[in-house]
Amino acid sequence: MKKIKILYTIPNFDTAGSGKVVYDLVKGLDPSRFEVHIACFHDRGAFFKEVEALGRPIHIVKTITNYYPYVTLFSRIWSISRFFRRQKFDLVHSWQWSNDWTEAVAAKLSGSRWIYTKKAMGYGSRHWRIKSYLADFIITINDEMRQYFPNKKAQGLIPLGLDTDFYSPIHFQHIPSDGFRVITVANLVPVKGIEILIKAIKLLDDPNTSLSIVGRHTDAYGDELKQLVVDLGMEQQVVFHGPQLDVRPFFANADLYVIPTLDQGRKEGMPMALVEAMSLGIPVLGSDISGINFVLKDFKHLLFGAGNALELSKKIRDIRSLPSQERLAMGDSLRAYCLTNFTLQGFVSAHETLYRKLLQ
């Protein structure tokens, strides 16, 4: 049986966010049935080395192009199409985050099927509508995304999957502490609402409650957060750890994970750090917005109003006041939910089925 030749396109592997999802998918597909290639803009980023180690062909090439100037647009799209055509890809699966549709046109001109995964919320512009019209199939990752494509039959929900064996508490020993340790993991941009979490912990008025912030913090937003910590006199409670390729050791000794994303901008598609924490058996709290409330739809008591530091503070206090055995049971319940709904095996299998169906 002829292998299905697939190209995954993604801007970069600077971080292990969406890149880790693509990595897991590439690694998990049956190599006897699928020949997988990757295209990205450059080879920078610590996680690129991890992807490279998979041994799959990686093409350093831009598969999208600017719309302007229009007078040269077709020739630039044609150049991308020649790359697709030379490689004879059966299917191009885009993990580009933007509303760009030039890649779709290039794939169509080459004779390849083209699909994309909708990774984040937001849809309004005409470019999104063009991109979605051209797609042979659209993969959504939470329930709310379906409303963007009311007339598109070729769409389906495939929640992101996680290697629950890798993100398992059996690999770590939780070291008890006299304090209460909160953690958040995020690409630190203003929409993530980290200042809400800092203020919520300040409202607890408990110096034994600490916060670990994992993520890049060397930009203007990071500077604002660090100044806020100083202004609130919380230097002994809040630690900025910077980005980490493996967040598991940071999760391992946490008592609570919080994702405080605001209800604005791109919000969340499906936050994988939240799923990672759940899979590791850690109690969690999340703001009640798209993506987060999809992951926690059966745990509504763990949601709080986005941007509401006072409500979040009360939720943290409630979990902190639970006996350790009850917090452990909460974590076990969250991990069991991941094992039922967000496994890597189910994620990969759903994609294999879709690819075969599209190319029948």
MIPASE-17895 format. One line per field, with one value per residue (C-alpha): residue number from 0; z, x, y. Coordinates in steps of 0.05 Angstrom, whole numbers, plus 32768, in hexadecimal, padded with zeros to 4 digits. Each point is the difference from the previous one (the first is absolute). Layout:
REM residues N
nr	(NUM, ...)
zz	(Z, ...)
xx	(X, ...)
yy	(Y, ...)
REM end
This chain:
REM residues 360
nr	(0, 1, 2, 3, 4, 5, 6, 7, 8, 9, 10, 11, 12, 13, 14, 15, 16, 17, 18, 19, 20, 21, 22, 23, 24, 25, 26, 27, 28, 29, 30, 31, 32, 33, 34, 35, 36, 37, 38, 39, 40, 41, 42, 43, 44, 45, 46, 47, 48, 49, 50, 51, 52, 53, 54, 55, 56, 57, 58, 59, 60, 61, 62, 63, 64, 65, 66, 67, 68, 69, 70, 71, 72, 73, 74, 75, 76, 77, 78, 79, 80, 81, 82, 83, 84, 85, 86, 87, 88, 89, 90, 91, 92, 93, 94, 95, 96, 97, 98, 99, 100, 101, 102, 103, 104, 105, 106, 107, 108, 109, 110, 111, 112, 113, 114, 115, 116, 117, 118, 119, 120, 121, 122, 123, 124, 125, 126, 127, 128, 129, 130, 131, 132, 133, 134, 135, 136, 137, 138, 139, 140, 141, 142, 143, 144, 145, 146, 147, 148, 149, 150, 151, 152, 153, 154, 155, 156, 157, 158, 159, 160, 161, 162, 163, 164, 165, 166, 167, 168, 169, 170, 171, 172, 173, 174, 175, 176, 177, 178, 179, 180, 181, 182, 183, 184, 185, 186, 187, 188, 189, 190, 191, 192, 193, 194, 195, 196, 197, 198, 199, 200, 201, 202, 203, 204, 205, 206, 207, 208, 209, 210, 211, 212, 213, 214, 215, 216, 217, 218, 219, 220, 221, 222, 223, 224, 225, 226, 227, 228, 229, 230, 231, 232, 233, 234, 235, 236, 237, 238, 239, 240, 241, 242, 243, 244, 245, 246, 247, 248, 249, 250, 251, 252, 253, 254, 255, 256, 257, 258, 259, 260, 261, 262, 263, 264, 265, 266, 267, 268, 269, 270, 271, 272, 273, 274, 275, 276, 277, 278, 279, 280, 281, 282, 283, 284, 285, 286, 287, 288, 289, 290, 291, 292, 293, 294, 295, 296, 297, 298, 299, 300, 301, 302, 303, 304, 305, 306, 307, 308, 309, 310, 311, 312, 313, 314, 315, 316, 317, 318, 319, 320, 321, 322, 323, 324, 325, 326, 327, 328, 329, 330, 331, 332, 333, 334, 335, 336, 337, 338, 339, 340, 341, 342, 343, 344, 345, 346, 347, 348, 349, 350, 351, 352, 353, 354, 355, 356, 357, 358, 359)
zz	(8000, 7FEB, 803B, 8009, 7FFA, 8030, 800B, 8042, 7FFB, 803E, 8008, 8031, 803B, 802B, 803A, 800F, 7FFC, 7FBE, 7FEC, 8034, 7FE6, 7FB9, 801C, 8022, 7FC2, 7FD2, 8031, 8009, 7FB9, 7FE6, 7FD6, 7FD7, 7FE6, 8002, 7FE7, 8028, 7FEE, 8026, 7FE5, 802D, 7FF6, 8024, 802A, 803E, 8045, 8033, 7FEF, 7FB7, 8014, 801F, 7FC0, 7FD6, 8029, 7FE7, 7FBE, 7FD3, 7FC5, 8014, 7FCB, 8014, 7FD3, 8006, 7FE7, 8007, 7FE0, 800A, 7FDC, 7FE9, 7FCD, 7FDC, 7FBD, 8013, 802D, 7FCE, 7FED, 804A, 800C, 7FC2, 801D, 803F, 7FD5, 7FD9, 8042, 8011, 7FBA, 7FFF, 8041, 7FE9, 8043, 8004, 8037, 8020, 8049, 8017, 8048, 7FEE, 8034, 7FD1, 7FCF, 7FC4, 7FC4, 7FD0, 8016, 7FF1, 7FB9, 7FF5, 8018, 7FD2, 7FC4, 8010, 8003, 804B, 8031, 8033, 8047, 803D, 804B, 8020, 803C, 801F, 8008, 7FD1, 7FBA, 7FE9, 7FC2, 7FB8, 7FFB, 8033, 7FD6, 7FC1, 8024, 801A, 7FBD, 7FDE, 8035, 7FEE, 804B, 8040, 8042, 803D, 8046, 802B, 7FFB, 7FF7, 7FC0, 7FDA, 7FFF, 7FD2, 7FC7, 8000, 7FB6, 7FFE, 8000, 7FFA, 8048, 803F, 8049, 8013, 8045, 8009, 801F, 8034, 8010, 8042, 800E, 7FFA, 8029, 8038, 804B, 8006, 7FE7, 803B, 804B, 801A, 8038, 8038, 8015, 803A, 7FCC, 7FC6, 7FBB, 7FC4, 7FB9, 7FBC, 7FBE, 7FC3, 7FC7, 8025, 7FD9, 801C, 7FEE, 8030, 803C, 802D, 8027, 8015, 801F, 8024, 801C, 8015, 8029, 801F, 8017, 8026, 802F, 800C, 7FF9, 7FFF, 7FBC, 7FC8, 7FB5, 7FCA, 7FBB, 7FC8, 7FBD, 7FDC, 8028, 7FDF, 7FD9, 8014, 801D, 8029, 801A, 8014, 8026, 8025, 8012, 801A, 802D, 801C, 8009, 8027, 802B, 7FE8, 7FED, 8031, 7FE5, 7FB4, 7FD6, 7FB5, 7FE3, 7FB6, 7FC7, 800B, 7FCE, 8036, 8031, 8025, 8039, 800C, 8001, 802B, 8042, 7FF3, 8028, 7FCD, 7FB7, 7FEA, 7FB9, 8006, 7FB6, 7FF3, 7FD6, 7FC8, 7FC1, 7FE8, 8044, 8001, 7FCD, 802C, 8035, 8004, 8040, 8023, 7FE4, 8014, 8048, 8002, 7FE4, 8037, 8033, 8018, 8016, 7FCF, 7FF9, 7FBF, 7FE7, 7FE2, 7FB7, 7FBF, 7FFF, 804B, 800D, 7FC9, 8025, 8043, 7FE7, 8032, 8039, 7FFF, 804A, 7FEB, 7FD4, 8015, 7FDE, 7FD1, 801D, 8045, 8031, 803D, 7FE7, 7FEE, 8045, 8020, 7FD3, 8013, 8049, 7FFA, 7FE1, 8030, 803B, 7FE7, 8024, 7FD8, 7FF1, 7FE1, 7FD4, 7FEC, 7FEE, 7FD7, 7FDA, 7FF4, 7FE4, 7FD0, 7FE8, 7FF4, 7FD6, 7FD5, 7FF7, 7FE4, 7FD6, 7FEE, 7FF2, 7FCA, 7FE5, 7FF3, 7FE2, 7FCF, 7FEE, 7FF0, 7FD0, 7FDE, 7FF4, 7FE5, 7FD0, 7FE3, 7FF7, 7FDD, 7FCF, 7FEF)
xx	(8000, 801B, 8011, 7FD9, 8032, 7FEF, 8020, 7FF6, 800B, 800E, 8023, 8035, 8014, 8017, 7FD7, 7FE1, 7FB7, 7FDF, 8044, 7FFA, 7FBC, 801C, 803C, 7FD3, 7FD5, 803C, 801E, 7FBF, 7FE9, 800A, 8040, 7FEB, 7FC4, 8016, 803D, 8004, 8026, 8003, 8007, 8012, 801C, 8043, 8028, 8007, 7FE3, 8014, 7FC6, 8015, 8038, 7FCC, 7FD7, 803E, 8012, 7FC1, 8025, 7FC7, 8010, 7FFD, 7FFB, 8016, 7FD1, 7FC8, 7FBF, 7FD9, 800C, 7FE9, 7FC1, 8021, 8014, 7FC7, 8022, 8034, 7FD3, 7FF2, 8049, 8012, 7FC8, 8016, 8046, 7FE4, 7FD5, 803E, 801E, 7FC1, 7FFD, 8049, 7FF6, 7FBE, 7FDD, 7FBC, 7FEA, 8018, 7FEA, 8009, 800F, 800A, 7FDD, 7FEF, 7FC7, 802E, 7FE1, 803B, 8018, 7FBB, 8002, 8047, 7FEB, 7FC3, 802B, 802F, 7FC7, 8009, 7FC6, 8005, 7FE5, 800D, 7FF8, 7FDF, 802D, 7FE5, 7FC0, 7FF1, 7FE3, 7FE3, 8027, 7FF1, 8044, 7FE9, 7FC2, 802A, 8030, 7FC6, 7FDD, 803F, 800D, 7FEF, 7FF4, 8004, 8014, 7FE5, 801B, 7FC6, 7FB4, 7FF9, 802A, 7FC8, 7FD8, 8034, 7FEF, 7FB4, 7FFE, 803F, 7FEF, 8048, 8014, 8008, 8014, 8042, 8016, 804B, 801F, 8036, 8032, 7FE1, 8037, 8034, 7FD5, 7FF4, 800A, 8022, 8040, 8004, 7FFC, 7FD7, 8029, 7FD3, 8007, 7FE7, 7FEB, 7FCE, 8021, 7FDC, 801B, 7FED, 8021, 7FF5, 801D, 8000, 7FD7, 7FCC, 7FC3, 801A, 7FE9, 803A, 7FF7, 7FBB, 8020, 8035, 7FCB, 7FD5, 8039, 800D, 7FB7, 800C, 802E, 8027, 804C, 8002, 7FDB, 8034, 7FFA, 802E, 7FF9, 801D, 8008, 8028, 7FFF, 8035, 7FD0, 7FD7, 7FC8, 8031, 801E, 7FBB, 7FF3, 8042, 7FF3, 7FBB, 8020, 802E, 7FC8, 7FD7, 803B, 7FFD, 8048, 8005, 7FC1, 8006, 8037, 8009, 8020, 8003, 7FED, 800D, 8002, 7FE8, 7FCE, 7FF1, 8032, 7FE0, 7FBA, 8016, 8005, 7FC7, 7FC0, 7FD7, 8004, 7FDC, 7FF3, 7FE4, 7FF8, 7FD6, 7FC1, 801D, 802B, 8012, 7FEE, 800C, 7FF4, 8011, 8035, 802F, 8023, 7FBD, 7FF9, 8048, 7FF2, 7FC0, 8025, 8034, 7FC8, 8004, 7FC2, 7FF2, 7FD9, 7FF1, 7FDC, 7FBC, 8010, 8001, 8033, 8008, 7FB7, 8002, 8037, 7FDD, 7FB8, 7FF4, 8022, 7FDB, 800F, 8049, 7FF0, 8001, 7FEC, 8036, 8024, 7FE0, 8039, 7FD2, 7FDA, 8041, 801C, 7FC3, 8007, 804A, 7FEF, 7FCB, 8030, 8038, 7FD1, 7FF1, 8021, 803B, 7FDA, 7FC7, 8030, 8020, 7FBC, 7FF0, 8041, 7FF2, 7FBC, 801E, 8034, 7FCA, 7FDA, 803E, 8008, 7FBA, 7FFE, 8044, 802F, 8036, 7FE9, 7FBA, 801B, 802E, 7FCC, 7FCD, 8031, 8013, 7FB6, 7FF4, 803B, 7FEC, 7FB8, 8015, 802C, 7FD0)
yy	(8000, 8044, 802D, 8041, 8039, 8038, 8044, 8024, 804B, 802A, 8044, 7FE8, 7FD5, 803A, 7FE4, 7FBD, 8018, 7FEE, 7FE5, 7FC9, 7FEC, 7FFA, 7FDB, 7FCD, 7FF8, 7FF5, 7FCE, 7FDB, 7FF6, 7FB9, 8004, 7FC4, 8027, 8049, 8025, 8040, 8040, 8042, 8047, 803B, 8045, 7FF7, 7FCF, 802B, 7FF0, 7FCC, 7FD3, 7FFC, 7FCF, 7FD2, 8000, 7FF6, 7FC2, 7FDE, 7FF5, 8018, 802E, 8049, 8036, 8046, 8027, 8032, 7FE2, 8041, 8044, 8047, 8016, 8040, 8016, 7FDE, 8008, 7FCB, 7FD5, 7FC9, 7FF7, 7FF9, 7FCE, 7FDA, 7FFA, 7FDF, 7FD3, 7FE8, 7FE9, 7FD9, 7FE3, 7FEA, 7FDB, 7FE1, 8007, 7FDE, 802E, 8041, 8009, 8048, 8013, 8049, 802C, 803A, 800C, 7FF8, 7FDD, 8002, 7FBC, 7FE3, 801B, 7FE6, 7FBA, 8001, 8013, 7FC6, 7FCD, 7FF4, 7FFD, 8039, 8000, 802A, 7FFB, 803D, 800C, 8040, 8026, 803A, 7FFF, 8042, 8015, 7FEF, 7FDE, 7FCC, 7FF4, 7FF7, 7FD1, 7FD7, 7FFD, 7FE5, 7FCB, 7FB8, 7FF6, 8029, 7FE1, 8024, 7FF4, 8018, 8002, 804C, 8001, 7FDD, 8040, 8020, 7FD1, 7FF8, 7FED, 7FD5, 7FB6, 7FEA, 800E, 7FD7, 8005, 7FDF, 8018, 8004, 7FC2, 7FF7, 7FC9, 7FED, 7FCE, 8037, 8030, 7FD0, 800A, 7FBC, 8020, 8031, 8000, 803A, 801F, 801B, 8048, 802B, 8033, 7FFF, 8002, 801C, 7FFC, 801D, 7FEE, 802D, 8026, 8042, 8032, 8031, 7FD5, 7FCA, 802A, 7FED, 8042, 7FE7, 7FC2, 802A, 802E, 7FC5, 7FE3, 8044, 8001, 7FBF, 8026, 7FC0, 8002, 7FB4, 7FFE, 8006, 8007, 7FE4, 8020, 7FD6, 8023, 8035, 8040, 802C, 802D, 803D, 7FD6, 7FD8, 8041, 8018, 7FC0, 8003, 8049, 7FEC, 7FCC, 8036, 8032, 7FCD, 7FEB, 7FB8, 7FF4, 7FC6, 7FDF, 8005, 7FDF, 8008, 7FC2, 8010, 7FD0, 7FB5, 7FC7, 7FD0, 801E, 7FBF, 800B, 8045, 7FE1, 7FC6, 8027, 8031, 7FFC, 8026, 8015, 803F, 801A, 8047, 8013, 803D, 8001, 8029, 7FF9, 7FBA, 7FE2, 7FB5, 7FC9, 7FC5, 8010, 7FC5, 8017, 7FF8, 7FB9, 7FF0, 8016, 7FD6, 7FC3, 8008, 7FFD, 8048, 8028, 8038, 8041, 8023, 803F, 7FF3, 800D, 7FD8, 7FC8, 7FFE, 7FF3, 7FCB, 7FDA, 800A, 7FF8, 7FC8, 8027, 8042, 800C, 8009, 803C, 8049, 8041, 8018, 803D, 7FF8, 7FFE, 7FFE, 7FC3, 7FDD, 800F, 7FE0, 7FC2, 7FFA, 8006, 7FCA, 7FCE, 8013, 7FF1, 7FBA, 7FC5, 7FE5, 7FBF, 8027, 8027, 7FBE, 7FE4, 803E, 7FF6, 7FB6, 8013, 8032, 7FCE, 7FCB, 8033, 800A, 7FB5, 7FFE, 803F, 801B, 7FC6, 8003, 7FBC, 801A, 8040, 7FDC, 7FCC, 8035, 8022, 7FBE, 7FF2, 8045, 7FFE, 7FBE, 8018, 8040, 7FDA, 7FC7)
REM end
